[in-house]
Amino acid sequence: MSTRRITVDMARTSDVILGRGLVQQVAETWTRPLYLVYDAFLEEQAEALWQRIPPTAHVGRLGIPLGESRKTLATVESVYADWGRHAVTRDVHIVALGGGVLTDLAGYAASTYLRGLSWTAIPTTLLAQVDAAIGGKVAVNTPWGKNLVGSFHLPEAVYIDADWLNSLPLAEWRVGLGEIIKSALIAGDPLYSRLEQDRPPLGTVTDDWQWLIETTATIKVDVVNQDLYESGPRMFLNFGHTVGHALERVVGYGRIQHGAAVAIGSLVALILSETHRGLDPRVRQTVVGWLRDWQLPTKWPASVTFGAIWDALSHDKKARQFGSQWVLLDAVGRPVIVRGIAREQVQAAIERLKDEYGVFVLADGSGDREATAQRPTPDVN
Ligand SMILES: O=C(O)C(=O)C[C@@H](O)[C@H](O)[C@H](O)COP(=O)(O)O
């Protein structure tokens, strides 16, 4: 029998557009039917944005109270229900306004409703601007693991306006720092050397911050361009997240900030990089200095046992039937995927972290309420 191969080959693009004040300008030009999903804590800003969109484009809007603990399928269902009420059809474009939790959740709802609606992300937190909103990974958490139910659904556009960050509480700036540090470690210079020279204070958007945001976003775009579906180099973006996500699951979603969990996870990955790949220990010293400067943790949460972490690691999305895979470093800018790290070796790395930096008691209220504490942004009116 002769065989024939015909191939579906579809190019997909996703524009990341950076600039101050750009969202307000662009909203006035939106004419197709639009539905706005936003973090309920951004009610005032969402109202201002809605007023800028021509009324003929208005289909509906929904503010959802969010936080990592509400990034669930139940919340997605409440979004579907509202889309059903508004008779959302395939030509309706979804606009998602908020932090990483909101863009992950709204993007996931958009990827599944009517088998996929087009969407645009307007990230309003540092985490979302440098990482979460870029690259089309959309997901919700399950009791078994972080972001376990999700898909790859590229937003048509991501509008990164750093002015949103001027109203962000310091704790929420810190949530995003873990991703900037991760990007510096996997991509190296110029980001790494810039952070070595200077770590700008949190709280106000300056030219230094604009540079850090644009550079980190560009690193992410470059990696996603090589490997949208994470079968290779995109795994590097998960540096520090293997143990980070396990910590979030073990202590309970929203009970530890994502940035704090990634900071601790990055130190474990650096220790393993030293023992398994010969990474220069001075890299870890440098990173510990950055974490201390920016008041991110270096210690291990006292209540978290190794057994619980090990169980949680089995749900890491990089794991395969043959076992776990880790993102480690041969050197700054030279990440590598490593298989076959034994339980005792992971345990030894965590014990070493505890010995060298100590443990801390996770206080109530140290959790992640990304975006929820954001105050009205003066420039959206
Ligand atoms: O976009 C990616 O790819 C990343 O891995 C970026 C991570 O920083 C981000 O937290 C992502 O959501 C984690 O991906 P996951 O597949 O482990 O859920």
The ligand as a Tripos MOL2 file, in Angstrom:
@<TRIPOS>MOLECULE
LIG
   18    17     1     0     0
SMALL
NO_CHARGES

@<TRIPOS>ATOM
      1 O1          6.7430   29.6300   30.8150 O.co2     1 LIG1
      2 C1          7.3800   28.6690   31.2280 C.2       1 LIG1
      3 O2          7.6680   27.7180   30.5020 O.co2     1 LIG1
      4 C2          7.8140   28.6010   32.6300 C.2       1 LIG1
      5 O3          8.2110   27.5520   33.0870 O.2       1 LIG1
      6 C3          7.7490   29.8310   33.4190 C.3       1 LIG1
      7 C4          7.6100   29.6050   34.9090 C.3       1 LIG1
      8 O4          8.2990   30.6320   35.5430 O.3       1 LIG1
      9 C5          6.1570   29.7120   35.3160 C.3       1 LIG1
     10 O5          6.0060   29.7610   36.6800 O.3       1 LIG1
     11 C6          5.3030   28.6230   34.8000 C.3       1 LIG1
     12 O6          3.9650   28.8440   35.0760 O.3       1 LIG1
     13 C7          5.6400   27.3090   35.3790 C.3       1 LIG1
     14 O7          5.3720   26.3840   34.4460 O.3       1 LIG1
     15 P1          4.8640   24.9730   34.8430 P.3       1 LIG1
     16 O8          4.7520   24.2730   33.5410 O.co2     1 LIG1
     17 O9          5.8600   24.3480   35.7480 O.co2     1 LIG1
     18 O10         3.5600   25.1630   35.5250 O.co2     1 LIG1
@<TRIPOS>BOND
     1     1     2 2
     2     2     3 1
     3     2     4 1
     4     4     5 2
     5     4     6 1
     6     6     7 1
     7     7     8 1
     8     7     9 1
     9     9    10 1
    10     9    11 1
    11    11    12 1
    12    11    13 1
    13    13    14 1
    14    14    15 1
    15    15    16 2
    16    15    17 1
    17    15    18 1
@<TRIPOS>SUBSTRUCTURE
     1 LIG1         1 GROUP 0 **** ****
